[in-house]
Amino acid sequence: MSDVVQPGAAEVRAAAEALKDALDRHLTAVERRAATGEDDAEAAAAVFAAFNELAAAGEVYDELLYDAYDEVTPFEVPLSEGGAGYEGPGEPEAISVFVRRDYTVTDPRRLIARAQQITDLDPESVDEEEVRGVAAEHSLHAALGVLFGEYEPDEIAGRHKEFGLEEGDATTWVTAADEPAEPGEWLRDPFDGVDPERVICRFDISDAFDEDDLESR
C-alpha cells in the first residue's frame, strides 16, 4: 500500500475556491488595465502578476483533482518564455494550428476491448481490415485505428484512461500564414516547414515543468 497521502475532498474544494478567486483577480486586473489604457505600467504589472497567480492556482487544482479523483481539467499553461521572437505579419490573413499529443499504451487489453465494442455496435463504420484485425487477431495496431477513427482527438485526450492510454507531453502551436492554403495543398506533408519565428502563441503540457520548478528553487 502506498505511503503517499491522497488529498481529500476538502482540499480539492479549497483549491477550486482559490482558483475562482484567482480568476476574479485576473479579470479585475484586465478590466482595470482596459480602463486606464495599454500604456499604464502599473496596470500592466498587475495583469502580469494576476496571470501568474491564476496559472499557479490552476496547476494546484489540476494536481489535487487528479490525485483525488483521477480526473483532469481542460486548462493548458501558455509558454511565455524562451523560443524565437515573432517575426510574422502583424495582422495575419491566415493561421495554421499544429498539435502533438504523446501517449503510452498502458493497458492493451482495455484498448482492444474498447475497439471491439465499437466494431460490434457499428461494424459498417469501421474499415473491414480493422474489424478483422481487432476481432480475429486482437491487433493493437488495428484497435488504435478503430479508436482514433471513432473519437475526436480532444475526446481521447479527456478520456484517455478509459482507453488504456497514459498522457505524455502535449503541445499546440498557432502560426501565422501568408495566405490560406489551397485545398489539399499540404496534406502530403502537413508538419513540414514550421517556422518558429511565425509562432503567434504556443501551449505546452509536460511533467517536466514541475521538475524544472523544483531544480530552480
PyMOL commands that place a pseudoatom at each C-alpha (Angstrom):
pseudoatom trace, name=CA, resn=MET, resi=1, chain=A, elem=C, hetatm=0, pos=[0.000, 0.000, 0.000]
pseudoatom trace, name=CA, resn=SER, resi=2, chain=A, elem=C, hetatm=0, pos=[1.335, 3.454, -0.897]
pseudoatom trace, name=CA, resn=ASP, resi=3, chain=A, elem=C, hetatm=0, pos=[2.624, 5.739, 1.877]
pseudoatom trace, name=CA, resn=VAL, resi=4, chain=A, elem=C, hetatm=0, pos=[1.522, 8.791, -0.137]
pseudoatom trace, name=CA, resn=VAL, resi=5, chain=A, elem=C, hetatm=0, pos=[-1.471, 10.512, 1.481]
pseudoatom trace, name=CA, resn=GLN, resi=6, chain=A, elem=C, hetatm=0, pos=[-4.119, 11.250, -1.115]
pseudoatom trace, name=CA, resn=PRO, resi=7, chain=A, elem=C, hetatm=0, pos=[-5.808, 14.680, -0.939]
pseudoatom trace, name=CA, resn=GLY, resi=8, chain=A, elem=C, hetatm=0, pos=[-9.303, 14.747, 0.456]
pseudoatom trace, name=CA, resn=ALA, resi=9, chain=A, elem=C, hetatm=0, pos=[-12.459, 16.324, -0.925]
pseudoatom trace, name=CA, resn=ALA, resi=10, chain=A, elem=C, hetatm=0, pos=[-11.990, 19.388, 1.293]
pseudoatom trace, name=CA, resn=GLU, resi=11, chain=A, elem=C, hetatm=0, pos=[-8.534, 20.074, -0.153]
pseudoatom trace, name=CA, resn=VAL, resi=12, chain=A, elem=C, hetatm=0, pos=[-9.820, 19.804, -3.704]
pseudoatom trace, name=CA, resn=ARG, resi=13, chain=A, elem=C, hetatm=0, pos=[-12.749, 22.102, -2.889]
pseudoatom trace, name=CA, resn=ALA, resi=14, chain=A, elem=C, hetatm=0, pos=[-10.402, 24.645, -1.300]
pseudoatom trace, name=CA, resn=ALA, resi=15, chain=A, elem=C, hetatm=0, pos=[-8.181, 24.590, -4.378]
pseudoatom trace, name=CA, resn=ALA, resi=16, chain=A, elem=C, hetatm=0, pos=[-11.240, 25.134, -6.576]
pseudoatom trace, name=CA, resn=GLU, resi=17, chain=A, elem=C, hetatm=0, pos=[-12.265, 28.157, -4.497]
pseudoatom trace, name=CA, resn=ALA, resi=18, chain=A, elem=C, hetatm=0, pos=[-8.722, 29.532, -4.699]
pseudoatom trace, name=CA, resn=LEU, resi=19, chain=A, elem=C, hetatm=0, pos=[-8.832, 29.123, -8.484]
pseudoatom trace, name=CA, resn=LYS, resi=20, chain=A, elem=C, hetatm=0, pos=[-12.160, 31.013, -8.639]
pseudoatom trace, name=CA, resn=ASP, resi=21, chain=A, elem=C, hetatm=0, pos=[-10.664, 33.845, -6.571]
pseudoatom trace, name=CA, resn=ALA, resi=22, chain=A, elem=C, hetatm=0, pos=[-7.631, 33.943, -8.866]
pseudoatom trace, name=CA, resn=LEU, resi=23, chain=A, elem=C, hetatm=0, pos=[-9.933, 34.136, -11.892]
pseudoatom trace, name=CA, resn=ASP, resi=24, chain=A, elem=C, hetatm=0, pos=[-11.766, 37.097, -10.354]
pseudoatom trace, name=CA, resn=ARG, resi=25, chain=A, elem=C, hetatm=0, pos=[-8.500, 38.891, -9.548]
pseudoatom trace, name=CA, resn=HIS, resi=26, chain=A, elem=C, hetatm=0, pos=[-7.206, 38.325, -13.067]
pseudoatom trace, name=CA, resn=LEU, resi=27, chain=A, elem=C, hetatm=0, pos=[-10.407, 39.645, -14.667]
pseudoatom trace, name=CA, resn=THR, resi=28, chain=A, elem=C, hetatm=0, pos=[-10.388, 42.665, -12.358]
pseudoatom trace, name=CA, resn=ALA, resi=29, chain=A, elem=C, hetatm=0, pos=[-6.797, 43.445, -13.304]
pseudoatom trace, name=CA, resn=VAL, resi=30, chain=A, elem=C, hetatm=0, pos=[-7.585, 43.056, -17.016]
pseudoatom trace, name=CA, resn=GLU, resi=31, chain=A, elem=C, hetatm=0, pos=[-10.623, 45.343, -16.745]
pseudoatom trace, name=CA, resn=ARG, resi=32, chain=A, elem=C, hetatm=0, pos=[-8.626, 47.960, -14.834]
pseudoatom trace, name=CA, resn=ARG, resi=33, chain=A, elem=C, hetatm=0, pos=[-5.906, 47.935, -17.475]
pseudoatom trace, name=CA, resn=ALA, resi=34, chain=A, elem=C, hetatm=0, pos=[-8.509, 48.277, -20.232]
pseudoatom trace, name=CA, resn=ALA, resi=35, chain=A, elem=C, hetatm=0, pos=[-9.969, 51.297, -18.426]
pseudoatom trace, name=CA, resn=THR, resi=36, chain=A, elem=C, hetatm=0, pos=[-6.640, 53.036, -17.780]
pseudoatom trace, name=CA, resn=GLY, resi=37, chain=A, elem=C, hetatm=0, pos=[-5.023, 52.299, -21.148]
pseudoatom trace, name=CA, resn=GLU, resi=38, chain=A, elem=C, hetatm=0, pos=[-2.362, 49.973, -22.524]
pseudoatom trace, name=CA, resn=ASP, resi=39, chain=A, elem=C, hetatm=0, pos=[0.469, 52.359, -21.519]
pseudoatom trace, name=CA, resn=ASP, resi=40, chain=A, elem=C, hetatm=0, pos=[-0.285, 52.205, -17.775]
pseudoatom trace, name=CA, resn=ALA, resi=41, chain=A, elem=C, hetatm=0, pos=[2.759, 50.331, -16.454]
pseudoatom trace, name=CA, resn=GLU, resi=42, chain=A, elem=C, hetatm=0, pos=[1.252, 49.691, -13.017]
pseudoatom trace, name=CA, resn=ALA, resi=43, chain=A, elem=C, hetatm=0, pos=[-1.912, 48.208, -14.504]
pseudoatom trace, name=CA, resn=ALA, resi=44, chain=A, elem=C, hetatm=0, pos=[0.138, 46.056, -16.881]
pseudoatom trace, name=CA, resn=ALA, resi=45, chain=A, elem=C, hetatm=0, pos=[2.231, 44.747, -13.985]
pseudoatom trace, name=CA, resn=ALA, resi=46, chain=A, elem=C, hetatm=0, pos=[-0.948, 43.904, -12.076]
pseudoatom trace, name=CA, resn=VAL, resi=47, chain=A, elem=C, hetatm=0, pos=[-2.234, 41.883, -15.035]
pseudoatom trace, name=CA, resn=PHE, resi=48, chain=A, elem=C, hetatm=0, pos=[1.070, 40.014, -15.263]
pseudoatom trace, name=CA, resn=ALA, resi=49, chain=A, elem=C, hetatm=0, pos=[1.040, 39.228, -11.534]
pseudoatom trace, name=CA, resn=ALA, resi=50, chain=A, elem=C, hetatm=0, pos=[-2.594, 38.106, -11.648]
pseudoatom trace, name=CA, resn=PHE, resi=51, chain=A, elem=C, hetatm=0, pos=[-1.812, 35.912, -14.664]
pseudoatom trace, name=CA, resn=ASN, resi=52, chain=A, elem=C, hetatm=0, pos=[0.959, 34.121, -12.774]
pseudoatom trace, name=CA, resn=GLU, resi=53, chain=A, elem=C, hetatm=0, pos=[-1.265, 33.662, -9.713]
pseudoatom trace, name=CA, resn=LEU, resi=54, chain=A, elem=C, hetatm=0, pos=[-4.015, 32.226, -11.891]
pseudoatom trace, name=CA, resn=ALA, resi=55, chain=A, elem=C, hetatm=0, pos=[-1.595, 29.809, -13.561]
pseudoatom trace, name=CA, resn=ALA, resi=56, chain=A, elem=C, hetatm=0, pos=[-0.287, 28.653, -10.174]
pseudoatom trace, name=CA, resn=ALA, resi=57, chain=A, elem=C, hetatm=0, pos=[-3.791, 28.207, -8.735]
pseudoatom trace, name=CA, resn=GLY, resi=58, chain=A, elem=C, hetatm=0, pos=[-4.853, 26.251, -11.809]
pseudoatom trace, name=CA, resn=GLU, resi=59, chain=A, elem=C, hetatm=0, pos=[-1.859, 23.946, -11.509]
pseudoatom trace, name=CA, resn=VAL, resi=60, chain=A, elem=C, hetatm=0, pos=[-2.574, 23.238, -7.834]
pseudoatom trace, name=CA, resn=TYR, resi=61, chain=A, elem=C, hetatm=0, pos=[-6.224, 22.480, -8.543]
pseudoatom trace, name=CA, resn=ASP, resi=62, chain=A, elem=C, hetatm=0, pos=[-5.361, 20.281, -11.511]
pseudoatom trace, name=CA, resn=GLU, resi=63, chain=A, elem=C, hetatm=0, pos=[-2.890, 18.222, -9.473]
pseudoatom trace, name=CA, resn=LEU, resi=64, chain=A, elem=C, hetatm=0, pos=[-5.230, 17.763, -6.490]
pseudoatom trace, name=CA, resn=LEU, resi=65, chain=A, elem=C, hetatm=0, pos=[-8.159, 16.881, -8.742]
pseudoatom trace, name=CA, resn=TYR, resi=66, chain=A, elem=C, hetatm=0, pos=[-6.098, 14.222, -10.469]
pseudoatom trace, name=CA, resn=ASP, resi=67, chain=A, elem=C, hetatm=0, pos=[-4.680, 12.794, -7.229]
pseudoatom trace, name=CA, resn=ALA, resi=68, chain=A, elem=C, hetatm=0, pos=[-8.075, 12.646, -5.521]
pseudoatom trace, name=CA, resn=TYR, resi=69, chain=A, elem=C, hetatm=0, pos=[-10.400, 11.679, -8.364]
pseudoatom trace, name=CA, resn=ASP, resi=70, chain=A, elem=C, hetatm=0, pos=[-8.196, 10.643, -11.290]
pseudoatom trace, name=CA, resn=GLU, resi=71, chain=A, elem=C, hetatm=0, pos=[-9.747, 13.460, -13.341]
pseudoatom trace, name=CA, resn=VAL, resi=72, chain=A, elem=C, hetatm=0, pos=[-8.154, 16.270, -15.353]
pseudoatom trace, name=CA, resn=THR, resi=73, chain=A, elem=C, hetatm=0, pos=[-9.061, 19.799, -16.431]
pseudoatom trace, name=CA, resn=PRO, resi=74, chain=A, elem=C, hetatm=0, pos=[-9.018, 21.198, -19.994]
pseudoatom trace, name=CA, resn=PHE, resi=75, chain=A, elem=C, hetatm=0, pos=[-6.652, 24.021, -18.986]
pseudoatom trace, name=CA, resn=GLU, resi=76, chain=A, elem=C, hetatm=0, pos=[-3.253, 24.458, -20.594]
pseudoatom trace, name=CA, resn=VAL, resi=77, chain=A, elem=C, hetatm=0, pos=[-0.313, 26.586, -19.464]
pseudoatom trace, name=CA, resn=PRO, resi=78, chain=A, elem=C, hetatm=0, pos=[0.889, 29.064, -22.112]
pseudoatom trace, name=CA, resn=LEU, resi=79, chain=A, elem=C, hetatm=0, pos=[4.608, 29.170, -22.755]
pseudoatom trace, name=CA, resn=SER, resi=80, chain=A, elem=C, hetatm=0, pos=[5.640, 32.801, -22.335]
pseudoatom trace, name=CA, resn=GLU, resi=81, chain=A, elem=C, hetatm=0, pos=[9.417, 32.487, -22.138]
pseudoatom trace, name=CA, resn=GLY, resi=82, chain=A, elem=C, hetatm=0, pos=[12.104, 31.224, -24.482]
pseudoatom trace, name=CA, resn=GLY, resi=83, chain=A, elem=C, hetatm=0, pos=[11.813, 30.324, -28.146]
pseudoatom trace, name=CA, resn=ALA, resi=84, chain=A, elem=C, hetatm=0, pos=[12.358, 32.526, -31.175]
pseudoatom trace, name=CA, resn=GLY, resi=85, chain=A, elem=C, hetatm=0, pos=[10.898, 36.006, -31.323]
pseudoatom trace, name=CA, resn=TYR, resi=86, chain=A, elem=C, hetatm=0, pos=[7.834, 36.500, -33.521]
pseudoatom trace, name=CA, resn=GLU, resi=87, chain=A, elem=C, hetatm=0, pos=[8.758, 37.840, -36.957]
pseudoatom trace, name=CA, resn=GLY, resi=88, chain=A, elem=C, hetatm=0, pos=[5.496, 37.157, -38.802]
pseudoatom trace, name=CA, resn=PRO, resi=89, chain=A, elem=C, hetatm=0, pos=[2.893, 39.640, -40.057]
pseudoatom trace, name=CA, resn=GLY, resi=90, chain=A, elem=C, hetatm=0, pos=[1.217, 41.910, -37.532]
pseudoatom trace, name=CA, resn=GLU, resi=91, chain=A, elem=C, hetatm=0, pos=[-2.216, 41.111, -38.965]
pseudoatom trace, name=CA, resn=PRO, resi=92, chain=A, elem=C, hetatm=0, pos=[-2.008, 37.587, -40.425]
pseudoatom trace, name=CA, resn=GLU, resi=93, chain=A, elem=C, hetatm=0, pos=[-4.629, 36.723, -43.022]
pseudoatom trace, name=CA, resn=ALA, resi=94, chain=A, elem=C, hetatm=0, pos=[-4.499, 33.038, -42.131]
pseudoatom trace, name=CA, resn=ILE, resi=95, chain=A, elem=C, hetatm=0, pos=[-3.179, 30.787, -39.387]
pseudoatom trace, name=CA, resn=SER, resi=96, chain=A, elem=C, hetatm=0, pos=[-2.099, 27.154, -39.057]
pseudoatom trace, name=CA, resn=VAL, resi=97, chain=A, elem=C, hetatm=0, pos=[-2.513, 25.166, -35.827]
pseudoatom trace, name=CA, resn=PHE, resi=98, chain=A, elem=C, hetatm=0, pos=[-0.059, 22.338, -35.126]
pseudoatom trace, name=CA, resn=VAL, resi=99, chain=A, elem=C, hetatm=0, pos=[-0.936, 19.859, -32.378]
pseudoatom trace, name=CA, resn=ARG, resi=100, chain=A, elem=C, hetatm=0, pos=[1.053, 16.996, -30.911]
pseudoatom trace, name=CA, resn=ARG, resi=101, chain=A, elem=C, hetatm=0, pos=[-0.008, 14.732, -28.042]
pseudoatom trace, name=CA, resn=ASP, resi=102, chain=A, elem=C, hetatm=0, pos=[2.014, 11.739, -26.850]
pseudoatom trace, name=CA, resn=TYR, resi=103, chain=A, elem=C, hetatm=0, pos=[0.525, 8.677, -25.140]
pseudoatom trace, name=CA, resn=THR, resi=104, chain=A, elem=C, hetatm=0, pos=[1.821, 5.458, -23.638]
pseudoatom trace, name=CA, resn=VAL, resi=105, chain=A, elem=C, hetatm=0, pos=[-0.267, 2.331, -24.148]
pseudoatom trace, name=CA, resn=THR, resi=106, chain=A, elem=C, hetatm=0, pos=[-0.577, 1.125, -20.550]
pseudoatom trace, name=CA, resn=ASP, resi=107, chain=A, elem=C, hetatm=0, pos=[-3.417, -1.392, -20.936]
pseudoatom trace, name=CA, resn=PRO, resi=108, chain=A, elem=C, hetatm=0, pos=[-3.511, -3.019, -24.399]
pseudoatom trace, name=CA, resn=ARG, resi=109, chain=A, elem=C, hetatm=0, pos=[-6.342, -5.356, -23.404]
pseudoatom trace, name=CA, resn=ARG, resi=110, chain=A, elem=C, hetatm=0, pos=[-8.583, -2.454, -22.419]
pseudoatom trace, name=CA, resn=LEU, resi=111, chain=A, elem=C, hetatm=0, pos=[-7.807, -0.636, -25.666]
pseudoatom trace, name=CA, resn=ILE, resi=112, chain=A, elem=C, hetatm=0, pos=[-8.582, -3.721, -27.768]
pseudoatom trace, name=CA, resn=ALA, resi=113, chain=A, elem=C, hetatm=0, pos=[-11.770, -4.369, -25.780]
pseudoatom trace, name=CA, resn=ARG, resi=114, chain=A, elem=C, hetatm=0, pos=[-13.000, -0.828, -26.412]
pseudoatom trace, name=CA, resn=ALA, resi=115, chain=A, elem=C, hetatm=0, pos=[-12.236, -1.162, -30.119]
pseudoatom trace, name=CA, resn=GLN, resi=116, chain=A, elem=C, hetatm=0, pos=[-14.146, -4.459, -30.112]
pseudoatom trace, name=CA, resn=GLN, resi=117, chain=A, elem=C, hetatm=0, pos=[-17.186, -2.678, -28.635]
pseudoatom trace, name=CA, resn=ILE, resi=118, chain=A, elem=C, hetatm=0, pos=[-17.065, -0.106, -31.415]
pseudoatom trace, name=CA, resn=THR, resi=119, chain=A, elem=C, hetatm=0, pos=[-16.861, -2.712, -34.158]
pseudoatom trace, name=CA, resn=ASP, resi=120, chain=A, elem=C, hetatm=0, pos=[-19.659, -4.769, -32.585]
pseudoatom trace, name=CA, resn=LEU, resi=121, chain=A, elem=C, hetatm=0, pos=[-22.003, -1.781, -32.279]
pseudoatom trace, name=CA, resn=ASP, resi=122, chain=A, elem=C, hetatm=0, pos=[-21.409, -0.322, -35.736]
pseudoatom trace, name=CA, resn=PRO, resi=123, chain=A, elem=C, hetatm=0, pos=[-19.249, -2.576, -37.935]
pseudoatom trace, name=CA, resn=GLU, resi=124, chain=A, elem=C, hetatm=0, pos=[-20.154, -0.663, -41.108]
pseudoatom trace, name=CA, resn=SER, resi=125, chain=A, elem=C, hetatm=0, pos=[-18.497, 2.497, -39.793]
pseudoatom trace, name=CA, resn=VAL, resi=126, chain=A, elem=C, hetatm=0, pos=[-15.119, 0.763, -39.433]
pseudoatom trace, name=CA, resn=ASP, resi=127, chain=A, elem=C, hetatm=0, pos=[-12.646, -0.370, -42.075]
pseudoatom trace, name=CA, resn=GLU, resi=128, chain=A, elem=C, hetatm=0, pos=[-13.148, -4.073, -42.857]
pseudoatom trace, name=CA, resn=GLU, resi=129, chain=A, elem=C, hetatm=0, pos=[-9.488, -4.937, -42.311]
pseudoatom trace, name=CA, resn=GLU, resi=130, chain=A, elem=C, hetatm=0, pos=[-9.527, -3.235, -38.912]
pseudoatom trace, name=CA, resn=VAL, resi=131, chain=A, elem=C, hetatm=0, pos=[-12.628, -5.208, -37.922]
pseudoatom trace, name=CA, resn=ARG, resi=132, chain=A, elem=C, hetatm=0, pos=[-10.834, -8.448, -38.757]
pseudoatom trace, name=CA, resn=GLY, resi=133, chain=A, elem=C, hetatm=0, pos=[-7.648, -7.303, -37.010]
pseudoatom trace, name=CA, resn=VAL, resi=134, chain=A, elem=C, hetatm=0, pos=[-9.454, -6.467, -33.779]
pseudoatom trace, name=CA, resn=ALA, resi=135, chain=A, elem=C, hetatm=0, pos=[-11.789, -9.475, -33.711]
pseudoatom trace, name=CA, resn=ALA, resi=136, chain=A, elem=C, hetatm=0, pos=[-9.584, -12.279, -35.022]
pseudoatom trace, name=CA, resn=GLU, resi=137, chain=A, elem=C, hetatm=0, pos=[-6.027, -11.160, -34.332]
pseudoatom trace, name=CA, resn=HIS, resi=138, chain=A, elem=C, hetatm=0, pos=[-6.517, -8.894, -31.297]
pseudoatom trace, name=CA, resn=SER, resi=139, chain=A, elem=C, hetatm=0, pos=[-4.227, -6.474, -33.109]
pseudoatom trace, name=CA, resn=LEU, resi=140, chain=A, elem=C, hetatm=0, pos=[-3.254, -3.353, -31.165]
pseudoatom trace, name=CA, resn=HIS, resi=141, chain=A, elem=C, hetatm=0, pos=[-2.452, -1.650, -34.460]
pseudoatom trace, name=CA, resn=ALA, resi=142, chain=A, elem=C, hetatm=0, pos=[-5.990, -2.277, -35.721]
pseudoatom trace, name=CA, resn=ALA, resi=143, chain=A, elem=C, hetatm=0, pos=[-7.517, -1.272, -32.377]
pseudoatom trace, name=CA, resn=LEU, resi=144, chain=A, elem=C, hetatm=0, pos=[-5.740, 2.099, -32.445]
pseudoatom trace, name=CA, resn=GLY, resi=145, chain=A, elem=C, hetatm=0, pos=[-7.061, 2.699, -35.953]
pseudoatom trace, name=CA, resn=VAL, resi=146, chain=A, elem=C, hetatm=0, pos=[-10.610, 1.986, -34.768]
pseudoatom trace, name=CA, resn=LEU, resi=147, chain=A, elem=C, hetatm=0, pos=[-10.254, 4.157, -31.669]
pseudoatom trace, name=CA, resn=PHE, resi=148, chain=A, elem=C, hetatm=0, pos=[-8.882, 7.237, -33.419]
pseudoatom trace, name=CA, resn=GLY, resi=149, chain=A, elem=C, hetatm=0, pos=[-11.315, 6.758, -36.273]
pseudoatom trace, name=CA, resn=GLU, resi=150, chain=A, elem=C, hetatm=0, pos=[-14.280, 6.780, -33.892]
pseudoatom trace, name=CA, resn=TYR, resi=151, chain=A, elem=C, hetatm=0, pos=[-13.346, 9.557, -31.453]
pseudoatom trace, name=CA, resn=GLU, resi=152, chain=A, elem=C, hetatm=0, pos=[-12.084, 13.093, -31.938]
pseudoatom trace, name=CA, resn=PRO, resi=153, chain=A, elem=C, hetatm=0, pos=[-8.544, 13.665, -30.590]
pseudoatom trace, name=CA, resn=ASP, resi=154, chain=A, elem=C, hetatm=0, pos=[-9.855, 16.071, -27.937]
pseudoatom trace, name=CA, resn=GLU, resi=155, chain=A, elem=C, hetatm=0, pos=[-12.284, 13.430, -26.658]
pseudoatom trace, name=CA, resn=ILE, resi=156, chain=A, elem=C, hetatm=0, pos=[-9.494, 10.848, -26.469]
pseudoatom trace, name=CA, resn=ALA, resi=157, chain=A, elem=C, hetatm=0, pos=[-7.370, 13.353, -24.542]
pseudoatom trace, name=CA, resn=GLY, resi=158, chain=A, elem=C, hetatm=0, pos=[-10.148, 13.823, -21.998]
pseudoatom trace, name=CA, resn=ARG, resi=159, chain=A, elem=C, hetatm=0, pos=[-10.934, 10.100, -21.663]
pseudoatom trace, name=CA, resn=HIS, resi=160, chain=A, elem=C, hetatm=0, pos=[-7.525, 8.540, -22.295]
pseudoatom trace, name=CA, resn=LYS, resi=161, chain=A, elem=C, hetatm=0, pos=[-7.573, 6.337, -19.192]
pseudoatom trace, name=CA, resn=GLU, resi=162, chain=A, elem=C, hetatm=0, pos=[-10.779, 4.675, -20.400]
pseudoatom trace, name=CA, resn=PHE, resi=163, chain=A, elem=C, hetatm=0, pos=[-8.881, 3.532, -23.465]
pseudoatom trace, name=CA, resn=GLY, resi=164, chain=A, elem=C, hetatm=0, pos=[-5.826, 2.147, -21.683]
pseudoatom trace, name=CA, resn=LEU, resi=165, chain=A, elem=C, hetatm=0, pos=[-3.652, 5.155, -22.509]
pseudoatom trace, name=CA, resn=GLU, resi=166, chain=A, elem=C, hetatm=0, pos=[-1.487, 7.417, -20.352]
pseudoatom trace, name=CA, resn=GLU, resi=167, chain=A, elem=C, hetatm=0, pos=[-0.794, 11.023, -21.328]
pseudoatom trace, name=CA, resn=GLY, resi=168, chain=A, elem=C, hetatm=0, pos=[2.712, 12.229, -22.092]
pseudoatom trace, name=CA, resn=ASP, resi=169, chain=A, elem=C, hetatm=0, pos=[3.804, 15.675, -23.245]
pseudoatom trace, name=CA, resn=ALA, resi=170, chain=A, elem=C, hetatm=0, pos=[1.487, 17.761, -25.408]
pseudoatom trace, name=CA, resn=THR, resi=171, chain=A, elem=C, hetatm=0, pos=[1.874, 20.989, -27.348]
pseudoatom trace, name=CA, resn=THR, resi=172, chain=A, elem=C, hetatm=0, pos=[-0.206, 23.248, -29.574]
pseudoatom trace, name=CA, resn=TRP, resi=173, chain=A, elem=C, hetatm=0, pos=[1.382, 25.840, -31.868]
pseudoatom trace, name=CA, resn=VAL, resi=174, chain=A, elem=C, hetatm=0, pos=[-0.539, 28.642, -33.594]
pseudoatom trace, name=CA, resn=THR, resi=175, chain=A, elem=C, hetatm=0, pos=[1.451, 30.022, -36.526]
pseudoatom trace, name=CA, resn=ALA, resi=176, chain=A, elem=C, hetatm=0, pos=[0.867, 32.859, -38.971]
pseudoatom trace, name=CA, resn=ALA, resi=177, chain=A, elem=C, hetatm=0, pos=[0.438, 32.080, -42.666]
pseudoatom trace, name=CA, resn=ASP, resi=178, chain=A, elem=C, hetatm=0, pos=[0.763, 34.485, -45.586]
pseudoatom trace, name=CA, resn=GLU, resi=179, chain=A, elem=C, hetatm=0, pos=[-2.481, 33.323, -47.162]
pseudoatom trace, name=CA, resn=PRO, resi=180, chain=A, elem=C, hetatm=0, pos=[-4.993, 30.475, -46.839]
pseudoatom trace, name=CA, resn=ALA, resi=181, chain=A, elem=C, hetatm=0, pos=[-3.716, 27.188, -48.233]
pseudoatom trace, name=CA, resn=GLU, resi=182, chain=A, elem=C, hetatm=0, pos=[-5.324, 25.633, -51.270]
pseudoatom trace, name=CA, resn=PRO, resi=183, chain=A, elem=C, hetatm=0, pos=[-7.472, 22.554, -50.556]
pseudoatom trace, name=CA, resn=GLY, resi=184, chain=A, elem=C, hetatm=0, pos=[-5.215, 19.506, -50.262]
pseudoatom trace, name=CA, resn=GLU, resi=185, chain=A, elem=C, hetatm=0, pos=[-2.057, 21.593, -50.665]
pseudoatom trace, name=CA, resn=TRP, resi=186, chain=A, elem=C, hetatm=0, pos=[-0.240, 20.437, -47.512]
pseudoatom trace, name=CA, resn=LEU, resi=187, chain=A, elem=C, hetatm=0, pos=[-1.819, 17.051, -46.844]
pseudoatom trace, name=CA, resn=ARG, resi=188, chain=A, elem=C, hetatm=0, pos=[1.177, 15.072, -48.136]
pseudoatom trace, name=CA, resn=ASP, resi=189, chain=A, elem=C, hetatm=0, pos=[3.465, 16.638, -45.516]
pseudoatom trace, name=CA, resn=PRO, resi=190, chain=A, elem=C, hetatm=0, pos=[1.298, 18.536, -43.008]
pseudoatom trace, name=CA, resn=PHE, resi=191, chain=A, elem=C, hetatm=0, pos=[4.016, 19.318, -40.441]
pseudoatom trace, name=CA, resn=ASP, resi=192, chain=A, elem=C, hetatm=0, pos=[6.789, 20.350, -42.810]
pseudoatom trace, name=CA, resn=GLY, resi=193, chain=A, elem=C, hetatm=0, pos=[8.365, 23.760, -42.539]
pseudoatom trace, name=CA, resn=VAL, resi=194, chain=A, elem=C, hetatm=0, pos=[7.061, 25.022, -39.185]
pseudoatom trace, name=CA, resn=ASP, resi=195, chain=A, elem=C, hetatm=0, pos=[8.806, 28.402, -38.803]
pseudoatom trace, name=CA, resn=PRO, resi=196, chain=A, elem=C, hetatm=0, pos=[9.460, 29.235, -35.098]
pseudoatom trace, name=CA, resn=GLU, resi=197, chain=A, elem=C, hetatm=0, pos=[9.555, 32.927, -35.965]
pseudoatom trace, name=CA, resn=ARG, resi=198, chain=A, elem=C, hetatm=0, pos=[5.938, 32.736, -37.145]
pseudoatom trace, name=CA, resn=VAL, resi=199, chain=A, elem=C, hetatm=0, pos=[4.600, 31.161, -33.951]
pseudoatom trace, name=CA, resn=ILE, resi=200, chain=A, elem=C, hetatm=0, pos=[1.971, 33.543, -32.582]
pseudoatom trace, name=CA, resn=CYS, resi=201, chain=A, elem=C, hetatm=0, pos=[1.481, 31.544, -29.399]
pseudoatom trace, name=CA, resn=ARG, resi=202, chain=A, elem=C, hetatm=0, pos=[2.024, 28.033, -28.100]
pseudoatom trace, name=CA, resn=PHE, resi=203, chain=A, elem=C, hetatm=0, pos=[0.629, 25.993, -25.232]
pseudoatom trace, name=CA, resn=ASP, resi=204, chain=A, elem=C, hetatm=0, pos=[2.617, 23.177, -23.623]
pseudoatom trace, name=CA, resn=ILE, resi=205, chain=A, elem=C, hetatm=0, pos=[1.694, 20.476, -21.119]
pseudoatom trace, name=CA, resn=SER, resi=206, chain=A, elem=C, hetatm=0, pos=[4.528, 18.499, -19.537]
pseudoatom trace, name=CA, resn=ASP, resi=207, chain=A, elem=C, hetatm=0, pos=[5.564, 16.976, -16.227]
pseudoatom trace, name=CA, resn=ALA, resi=208, chain=A, elem=C, hetatm=0, pos=[8.979, 18.493, -16.953]
pseudoatom trace, name=CA, resn=PHE, resi=209, chain=A, elem=C, hetatm=0, pos=[7.639, 21.866, -15.784]
pseudoatom trace, name=CA, resn=ASP, resi=210, chain=A, elem=C, hetatm=0, pos=[7.378, 20.545, -12.226]
pseudoatom trace, name=CA, resn=GLU, resi=211, chain=A, elem=C, hetatm=0, pos=[10.935, 19.153, -12.357]
pseudoatom trace, name=CA, resn=ASP, resi=212, chain=A, elem=C, hetatm=0, pos=[12.320, 22.438, -13.648]
pseudoatom trace, name=CA, resn=ASP, resi=213, chain=A, elem=C, hetatm=0, pos=[10.498, 24.383, -10.928]
pseudoatom trace, name=CA, resn=LEU, resi=214, chain=A, elem=C, hetatm=0, pos=[11.987, 22.145, -8.245]
pseudoatom trace, name=CA, resn=GLU, resi=215, chain=A, elem=C, hetatm=0, pos=[15.501, 22.471, -9.647]
pseudoatom trace, name=CA, resn=SER, resi=216, chain=A, elem=C, hetatm=0, pos=[15.271, 26.260, -9.772]
pseudoatom trace, name=CA, resn=ARG, resi=217, chain=A, elem=C, hetatm=0, pos=[14.381, 26.589, -6.093]
for i in range(1, 217): cmd.bond("trace and resi %d" % i, "trace and resi %d" % (i + 1))
show_as sticks, trace
zoom trace
